[in-house]
Amino acid sequence: MAVGFKIVKRTRKVGADIVERFSRLPVANVSDAMSRMTAGGASLRPLHAGGGMAGVALTVKTRPGDNLMLHKAMAMAEPGDVIVVDAGGDLTNALIGEMMLTRIIESKIAGLVINGAVRDSAFIRSNKFPVFAAGVTHRGPYKNGPGEINVPVAFDGMVVEPGDLIIGDDDGLLCVPFDDVDEVLKGATAKLAAEQKQIANIKAGTHDASWVDKALRELKCEGLD
């Protein structure tokens, strides 16, 4: 295979049942269950009308400003996939707009992540189809390649392997590695339950914040009453 210009077969992916269960969880709870060590980068923001995203990663690595391999990934994608595109964070040319997005929406793909730019932002804002991108520009793409499909990509230290779980909401993006989904699901579910209990206590006026003074004493803070 040519380095930098190849299509690789995806050999594994998280199951639809796992995706559905993660779709009920806030990204922040999942992040906490991963020791807060992973994030997709603050620049990749949701541009759609609202709502979360959960699906299976189909990865694309492309030359900045070029969407040839994105077109191929669209043809390869299965329902429930999230197309995850590493375009180097370049905002010079948009890789996708209304026409391509309309095709994606009709194909039942679960979402789109582009570490790069998009256009037709009004169309994106008017739809609930999940689109996360680094920016917007009216300048269109080139279609010359090179690029790669189903290879590891990375955003601000967050590595995404083909078949991993990708989730997103208003707080941003997160990848849960294929081998870790069961452990992370258990931890995130427990975290959500604990937070719901804490919120109920706050509303009932029974929240215990004594841990704050305890921590300050242990840290030998001066002036503590």
N, C-alpha and C positions, 0 to 999 in steps of 0.2 A: 504493500500500500504506500502511496505517496504521502510523506509527512506534510501535514498542513492542508491536504486536499483529499479527503476520504470520507466514506460513509461506513459506519460500523454497526453491526447488528446488536440490538439491545438484548441481553441474555437473561435479565431478571428484572422484576418490578414489584413494588408493594401491591398488595391485594386491594380490591375495591372496598372490602369491609373495613380495612384499616383506614383507608382514605375517608370513608364516611364517618368513622368515629372521631378522627382528628378534625373533621370539618365542624364539629360542635364545640371545639375548644378555642379559647383566645390564644393568639400567637404568643402573647406574653407568658401565659401559663406553660406553654410548651418550652419556651426559652428558659424559664426558671428551672424546668425539669432537666434541662441540658446544661445546668450550672452557669447559665448566662454567658457562655463562652463562644456562642455562634450568632452571627447576624448577617443579613444580606446587604448591609450598607445603607446608610441614611439617604443616599441619593435616589435609590429605587423606590419610588412612591406610587401608590395607587392613583390612577388617573380616571377610573371609571365612576359610574354613578353611585357605587357603594356596594358593600357586601364582601364576604370573605372568599378565599380561594383555597382549594385543596385538590391535589392531583399527583400524577406520576410524571417525573421529569423525563422529557425528551430533550436532550441537550444539543445546542448548536454553537459552534465557535466560528466566527466569521471575521473577515477583514472589515475594519471600520468603514461604515458607509455602504456596504455591499450586502444585498439580501438574496443572492442566488441560492445559498444553502438553506435559508429560511423558507423559500418556496418549496424546496425539496422536502424539508421537514414537515411542512403543512400536508404534503401528499402522503407522508409516512405516518403521521400522527393518528392515534386511535382515540375513540371517545374516552374521556377521563384523563387524557394526557395534559400536562402543562408544558408548552414549548418554552424552553429556557435558553435565551440567546446571549452569549458573551460577545459583544461588539466592541470591547475595549473601553466602554464608557464614553465613546466619541459622540458628540452632539452635532456634528457638522451636517450629516444627512440622516433623514428619517428612514428607518428600515421597513416601516409598515404604515398603512393608512386605511381609509374606510373600505376600499374594495377588498383588500386582503383580509381585513378583519371580518367583513361580512361572510366571506368563505369560511373562515375559522369558526365563527359563531354557528353557522349552519351545520358544521361537521361535529358538533357536540364536544369539542375540545374544552377542557376545564379552565384554561387560562393561558396568559402570555406574560412572560417576563423578558424584558430587553434591557440589557446594560448598554444603552444607547438611546437614540431618539425615535420618536414617532411623530406622525402628523395627523391632520383631521381630528384635532383634540376635541372639538365640539361634538363630533359623532361619538367619540369614546366616552365623554362625560354624560351623554344622553343614554348610554346603555349600561347594564349591570354586568356585562361580560368582563371578567377581571383582566385588567391590563396594568402591569407595573412597569415603569420605565424611568430612565434617568432624566429625560427632558423632551422638549418639543421643538420641531423646526419644520418650516414649509418645504425645505429643500429635499428632493426625492433621492432615492438610492441608485446605486449602480448594480449591475447584475453580471459580474465577470468572475466572481470567486477570488481567491480560493476560499476554503472553509472546511469544517469537519462536523459530522453529525454523530451523536452518541459517543462523545469523548468527555472526560472530566473538564468542568469549567469552574471558575472561582470568582467570587465577588467579595472584595474586602476581607479575604481570609475564609469565607464560607465556600467550601468545596461542594460541588454538586456532581454526583455520578448519575449516569443514565439509570433510570428505575428507582431512584430515591424518591422520598416524599417531599413535595413542595407545598408549603402553606403560606398564606398571606392574609392580612387584614389592614385596617387603618394604621396599625403600629409598624407595619413593614413585612418583610419576607423572612422565611426561615426554611432551611433544608434539614430534614431528619434522615440520616443515613439508613439505607435499607436494613442493615444488621441491627440497628438500634431502635426500630419503631416500637417493638413490644415494651421494652423497658421505659422508653420515653412516654408512651401512651399511659402506662400505669402511673408514672410520676406526675404527669400533667393533669390527669383526672383527679388524683388526690389533691393537687395544688388548687384546682378549681373548687373542689368541695370545701377545702379549708377557707378559701377566700369568701365563699358564699356564706359560710358560718360566721366569719368575722364581720361581714357587712350586716348580717342580721343582728349581731350583738351591738354594733354601732347604732343601728336604728332603734334598738330596744334600750339603749343607754347603759348597757352592761359590758361594754368593751373594756378590757383590762390592758392599760398601757404602762403598767408598773415596770415592765422590762426596760423602759427607757432609762429611768433612774438607776436601775440595777446595772445596766451597761455603763452608765457614766461613772458610777462608783468604782466599778472594776477597772475602768480606764483612768481612775484617780483625777477626775475632773474637779477643779477648784470652784468654790462658790455654790456648790449644790446644796439646796435647802434640805 
